Amino acid sequence: MNNTFDIQRFGLLLKRKWLEFGKIYLITLAVVFGVILAAYAISFWPLFTYSEHFTERRISFRIPLFIILGLLFLTAVASSYFAHLGQKSKTIIDLLIPASTFEKFLAGVFFTGIISTVSYLLIFFMTDVIFVANLNDAAKDNFYFFASIRHNLYAPVYIIPLFATSIFLLGSVYFEKFHYIKTALSVMVFTGIWMAVVFKSAELLTRGRHAVENNPVIHGGDKSPIECWMTLLLVVLTIVFWAITYVRLKEKEV
């Protein structure tokens, strides 16, 4: 039997982790579903009762709701996954599980990066379809949420869920207490430093220069090179955070 990865052993680990982690996960998902349902009900009620005519402004809440609530849900789940390692009794139990460190790490990525993302997209999609389908035919044409944004979706957006969960999954291993708060503060500090460096560098590089009018980036031209570089950067950073998480998890077990 392979000491690093065995598919049967990994399957058993997933089942055990679901029994341990599933309850918290389902409760969190239920709360998120309740928030989505309430937001849609409040915004769509005037349309269903014909007390207000349909306008795009009435359904414009969906994008900020999708982004903000999605990030909160994904990061909260990721931040809680390895939180038990900060408690000695639970750490000992975790060490006794007959699975390799790589399998435990892979299970964490599976639950926080894949299952959480898919389940969030599913409940948001189902809620949106149910509410929009109840509008009259003239109003609902092309206003399903994912149908309306897919054509203009910025490419790096696809990797953001894995990128965000990789950061908070690392925080759940790295910090012993207050995982979410400490990770969020760390992200804010590093983001602030990074933005300051970028803006200062841009200021120094563009000082005394004039913008070219036909610049495709400025005037909304072909964004594909920028999108490719941004996507590649996020992929690399996600892999780096995962690698650090794996090393940190291995150190915990030692």
N, C-alpha and C positions, 0 to 999 in steps of 0.2 A: 504493500500500500504506500502511495506517495505521501511523504511527510509534509509536503508543502500544500498540495491541493488534491483532493479526492472528491469527485462529483457526488458520490453517495453520502460521504461524511458532511459535505457542504449542504446537501439537501436536509439532512437531519439538523444541522446547525440553524438553518433558516426556520425550520419548524419550531425549534426551541426558542429562538429569538422572537418569533411571532407571539408565542405564549407569554413571553416576558415583556415585550415592547408593544405588542399589538393593541392592548387595552388603552394605553396612553395615546397611541397613535390614532385609534378610532374615535376617542373622545375629542381630541384636537380637531380631527377632520369633521366631526359632527358640529363643533362650534363654528368652524369655518363655513360649513354648509348653511348653518343658521344665519350667519352674517350675510352671505350672498343672497339667500332667500329673502331676508328682510329688506335688503337694499333694492332688490328687483321689485318686491311687492309694493314698497313705498313709491318707487318711481313709476311703475306701470299702472298703479291703481287708477289715477285720473284718466288714463287712456281706456281702460276697460269699462269704466263707468260713463265714458263719453263726456266727462266734465271738462275735458281739455282736448284740443286737437293734437294730432301726432306731429312732433317736430324732432329733428335730430338732436337738439339740445336736451330733450327729455331723456334720451338714452346715452348721453355723452359721459355719464358716470361710470360706464363699464370699463373703460381702459384704465383710469386711475384705481378703480376697485380691484381689477385683475392684477395689476402690478404690485400695489401696496400690500394687499391681503395675501397674494401669492408669495411674496418675499418673506412676509412675517411668518406664514405657515411653514414654508420650506426651511427657513433658518431656525425656527423654534424646534422643529422635529430633529434637524441635524444636531443642534446644540444639546439636545437631551439624550442622544443615542448612547454615547460613552460616558455620560455623567456619573454613572454608578461606580466608575473606577476611582472616584474621589473618596469612596467609602471602603475601608479596609475589609470589612466582612463580605461585601459584595464583590470586591476585587478578587478575594480568595476563591469564591465560588466560580467566578469567571475563569480563573486560571485552571480550575479543575475540569473545565469543559474539554472533552477530547477532540479538539480541533486546532489547526495551526493558526499562527498569528495572521497569516495571509488570508485565510478563510474568514476569520473574524473581521478583518478589515474589509474584505470583499462584501461580506454581509452588511456591514455598515453603509457602504456605497450603494448597495442594492436597495436597501430600505429607504435611505435618506435622499439619494439622488434620482433613483428610477421610480420606485413605487410611489413615493410622495408626489413627484412631479406628475406622473400619469393620473393618479387619483384626483389631484387638484384640477387638472385640465378636464377630466371627465365630469366632475360635479359642476364645474363652471359651464362647460359646454351643454350639459343636460338642462341646467337651469335656464340658460339663455334660449335654447331651442323651445322649451316649454312656454316661456313667457312671450317670445316673439311670435311663435306660431299662433297665439291667441289674438294677435293684432289682425286688423282687416287686411286683405290681400294687397291693397295699394300701399299700405304703410310698411309691411314687413319685407317687401322685395329688397334683397341684397343687404338686409340689416341684421342678419345673424352675425354674432360677434366675430367668430373666427373667419367667416367668409369675407367680412368687411375689412379685415386688417391683413390678410395673408399676402396680398399683392404688394403692399408697401412695407412689409416687415423687414426691419434692419437685420441683416444676417447674424451679427454677434448675439442677438437676442436669444437665439436657439441654444447657446451654450451657457447663458447666464444662470439658469437653474442649477446646473452642475457646478458652476463656478462658485455661486453663493453657498451651496451646501458643503462644498469642499472646505471653505473657510470656517464655517461653524462646526463642521465635523472635527476639524483640527482643534478648535476651541474647546470642544467637549472632552478631548483627550488631554489637552495641554493644561487647562485650568482645573483646579480641584473644587472650587466653589464659585457660584454666581457665573456659570459658564456663558450664558447668553449676554449678560450685561458687560462682562469683561471683553468678550469677543467683539461685541458691537462697538464698545469704546475704542478698542484697538483698530477696528476697521475705520472708524471716524478719524482717528489720529493719523493713520497711514495715508488715508485718502486725502486729508488736508495737506499733509507734507507733499504727497505726489502732485496734487493740483498746484501747489505753490511753486514747486520745481518746474512743472510743465509751463505754467504761465510766465515765470521768470525767464526760462530758456527761450520761449517764443518771443518775449519782449526784446531780449538781447539779440536774437537772430534777425528780427524784423525791424530793428531800430534803424531809421534813416532810409528805409525802403518803402516803395509804393506798391499797392496791390495791383495786379494785372486784371483788367476788366474781364477778359475771356477765361479766367481761371474756372475750370469745370467744377471744382469743389465748392467755391464760393457761390456759384450761380446754379447749384443743384444739378450738375452734370453727372457723368458716370461716377458712381461711388464704389464700384466693385473693388478697386485696389485697396481702398481704405477699409472696406468691409472685410476683405480677405485678411489683411494684416491685423485688424482688431480681433477677428475670430481666432486667428492663429495665436495671438497673444493670450487670449482667454483660455484657449485649450492648453497652452504651455503652463500657464499659471495654475490651472486646475490640476494638471498632472503633478506639478511641483507640490502643491498643498496636499494632495493625496499621498505623495511619497513621504512628506514630512510626517503626516498622520500615521503612516505605516511604521516609520522608524520610531516615533514617539510611543506607539502602541507596543512595539517590541521591547522598548526600554522599560515600559511599565511592567511587562511580564517578567523581565529580568530582575 
